[in-house]
Amino acid sequence: MNSKKLYASLGLITLYILVFVIKDFFSEGLYQDETHYLPTAVRFSKEIIPSIALLKDYNELNTPLPFILGGWVIRIFGEDILNLRLLTYITSLVLLLLFVWTAPEKPSRLFLCLFGLLLFPSYYLCSIYYYTDIYAMLFVLAGLVAYLKKRHIYGAILMALAIACRQYMLAFPIAIIFFEIVYFDLRQPFLTSLFNRLRQDRTWLYYGIAVLSLVPWVILWKGLAPASVMEDQYYETDKLIRYNFGYVMYASAVLTSYYIVPETLLFGKWRFFIEYPKREPRRFILFVFISAVFVVLFPAQQAYNPYFTWPYLGYVDRLFETIGLTGIFKQIVFGVMMLVAFIRFFSFRLNLASYIVLFNILILGKAQLSWDKYSLPMVMTLWYLALFDKEWTYSSQANTLTTGTDKAR
């Protein structure tokens, strides 16, 4: 038995017990979204298998699997928010234990990657309250593990279950599909190379089915969520055709805050960013130009309506505003953080982490509002993939960046 994994597991279990005691056994009143999540779970508790009528209009924006699970718990243990919080809390612990026990056999980075993940404050908040994010994250991580172990039937099912918890988990099977099929063979025309990849390796088909699992929900609701709640939260039909590029820039800033900066500090890789402009001047100028376009044309601003009145984009934005960083200066900092994200993930040959970042931040441009925790599943998978990295340096053999995620193929 791997001693590091055992110590990490015992440490996590101890930590979770301490938090449970310190938080007074989760006895506090309903917290924010719990005020409507609890009644929704109670509605689902009335039916062991939810009816089409209930699934069609249950007054939440999220896909319903967490409420179905919550309904079962209420049906068995009673209508008490404590029961639902314990369900979420145990799910959160199971996720971290899965993170630990599916790591490489000699996980030299295990404690650092775990620490990096737990630095994201939303992980704590989404674990101690009855929120839906942890359920989606568990299925995403389990699906990623299945993919890396080439258990693709299980991987597809788990990704479909993740989408049944939160619609935007769609980003992860899409990322796997692109990682599997987009391969540039310079000896062949691109379309020929792409066709050969599609024909020779059918792995992408499994995850294509996972992506299509969202279609029945869209057909049922005739949209991306039940129509009544979309109207209540001012996510009207005409808004669906719009895309918020400012949210993309803020999602990039969140990625830099909660993953790239901690990763660079923990693994001591500042030199990569310092040397990058000299090594790749043309690409660096391109990234600077794209970031500047976002700053000038698509500044990051929060949605504001009678339903949602918090003015900040999220915790990073609130921190900046608190220290006096506002207006165009704040937008420039967001742009610089986007530049850092470009350099880290899109400098050379795209790997699995690159596609996960790309499709997550693109999908977040369609969110009804901006929020740090929407990037938590992405950050979690990046810390998991970091467990497999042995190097983070320029290859001496070619102009590529060597990372373990390339080897996961």
Disulfide bonds with the S-S distance in Angstrom:
none
